[in-house]
Amino acid sequence: MNSQSPFFQYLGLALLAFVVSSLLVPLMIRLANKFGVMDKPATWKIHTAPKPLLGGLAIFISYSICFAVILAYFIPPDSAY
């Protein structure tokens, strides 16, 4: 367990999530374009060009990495969680 202020721990986790998602979103956009995972325009939709659909996956991966960091560093292994 870390003895730093909880503010700096939360700030570090927020920065980690921001950096990981900022790196993954452009990668997921390229993968969506390459494999055709796109939302195609239709008459009831506002967009006129296909939009990539894997941005949410990048956010989920970022969340999962931060959650793993929380489990590894902030929750003692002998706790009842």
KOLRORO-684351 format. One line per field, with one value per residue (C-alpha): x, y, z; residue number from 1. Coordinates in pm, 1 decimal, padded with zeros to 6 digits. Example, Ala and Ser with C-alpha at 12.3 -4.5 7.8 and 13.67 -1.06 7.14 Angstrom:
c1 = 01230.0 | 01367.0
c2 = -00450.0 | -00106.0
c3 = 00780.0 | 00714.0
n = 1 | 2
This chain:
c1 = 00000.0 | 00123.8 | 00158.0 | 00096.1 | -00203.6 | -00515.4 | -00550.2 | -00221.9 | -00310.2 | -00641.2 | -00472.4 | -00216.2 | -00488.8 | -00679.8 | -00366.0 | -00296.7 | -00649.9 | -00618.6 | -00282.8 | -00382.5 | -00712.3 | -00542.8 | -00298.7 | -00556.5 | -00832.9 | -00630.2 | -00515.1 | -00874.0 | -00982.2 | -00719.0 | -00822.5 | -01190.0 | -01107.2 | -00890.1 | -01146.8 | -01459.1 | -01604.6 | -01792.2 | -02131.5 | -02262.3 | -02483.7 | -02856.2 | -03156.2 | -03231.1 | -02869.1 | -02704.6 | -02359.2 | -02292.3 | -01966.1 | -01890.7 | -01775.8 | -01547.9 | -01710.0 | -01412.6 | -01359.9 | -01559.9 | -01331.0 | -01032.2 | -01205.1 | -01293.2 | -00932.0 | -00811.4 | -01062.8 | -00955.2 | -00588.2 | -00664.3 | -00880.3 | -00595.5 | -00357.9 | -00602.7 | -00627.1 | -00251.9 | -00132.6 | -00411.0 | -00598.2 | -00401.9 | -00387.0 | -00517.7 | -00831.9 | -01176.5 | -01263.6
c2 = 00000.0 | 00345.1 | 00618.3 | 00909.2 | 01136.1 | 00979.6 | 01289.1 | 01214.1 | 00846.7 | 00932.6 | 01195.2 | 00938.8 | 00691.0 | 00958.4 | 01051.5 | 00684.7 | 00640.0 | 00955.0 | 00856.0 | 00496.4 | 00594.9 | 00874.9 | 00621.1 | 00351.6 | 00554.2 | 00638.6 | 00275.4 | 00152.5 | 00398.1 | 00253.9 | -00101.4 | -00017.9 | 00128.7 | -00171.0 | -00435.6 | -00241.8 | -00208.0 | 00107.5 | 00263.3 | 00331.9 | 00633.6 | 00580.8 | 00804.5 | 00830.9 | 00903.7 | 01244.1 | 01151.4 | 01134.8 | 00936.9 | 00600.9 | 00631.6 | 00381.6 | 00185.4 | 00069.5 | 00385.5 | 00235.7 | -00066.9 | 00163.7 | 00328.8 | -00012.7 | -00133.7 | 00185.6 | 00133.6 | -00230.8 | -00135.5 | 00124.1 | -00125.6 | -00379.4 | -00114.8 | -00043.9 | -00415.0 | -00464.1 | -00161.3 | -00018.6 | -00317.8 | -00532.9 | -00900.4 | -01019.9 | -00801.5 | -00957.1 | -00797.4
c3 = 00000.0 | -00089.9 | 00174.9 | -00065.9 | -00040.7 | -00196.4 | -00416.7 | -00594.0 | -00626.2 | -00793.4 | -01008.3 | -01121.3 | -01210.4 | -01402.0 | -01594.5 | -01667.8 | -01802.4 | -02013.6 | -02162.7 | -02235.7 | -02396.3 | -02593.1 | -02734.9 | -02801.6 | -02969.5 | -03285.5 | -03302.8 | -03277.6 | -03547.6 | -03782.4 | -03695.5 | -03752.6 | -04093.7 | -04185.3 | -04085.5 | -04182.6 | -03833.3 | -03927.2 | -03869.1 | -04216.6 | -04291.4 | -04330.0 | -04378.3 | -04004.9 | -03903.9 | -03890.2 | -04021.7 | -04395.0 | -04386.6 | -04222.1 | -03859.4 | -03679.6 | -03397.5 | -03186.9 | -02977.5 | -02692.2 | -02688.4 | -02637.8 | -02341.2 | -02196.1 | -02227.0 | -02057.2 | -01775.2 | -01736.4 | -01711.6 | -01442.0 | -01253.8 | -01264.7 | -01125.8 | -00843.6 | -00762.5 | -00777.9 | -00583.2 | -00369.8 | -00230.3 | 00013.2 | -00091.0 | 00244.8 | 00238.4 | 00212.6 | -00124.0
n = 1 | 2 | 3 | 4 | 5 | 6 | 7 | 8 | 9 | 10 | 11 | 12 | 13 | 14 | 15 | 16 | 17 | 18 | 19 | 20 | 21 | 22 | 23 | 24 | 25 | 26 | 27 | 28 | 29 | 30 | 31 | 32 | 33 | 34 | 35 | 36 | 37 | 38 | 39 | 40 | 41 | 42 | 43 | 44 | 45 | 46 | 47 | 48 | 49 | 50 | 51 | 52 | 53 | 54 | 55 | 56 | 57 | 58 | 59 | 60 | 61 | 62 | 63 | 64 | 65 | 66 | 67 | 68 | 69 | 70 | 71 | 72 | 73 | 74 | 75 | 76 | 77 | 78 | 79 | 80 | 81
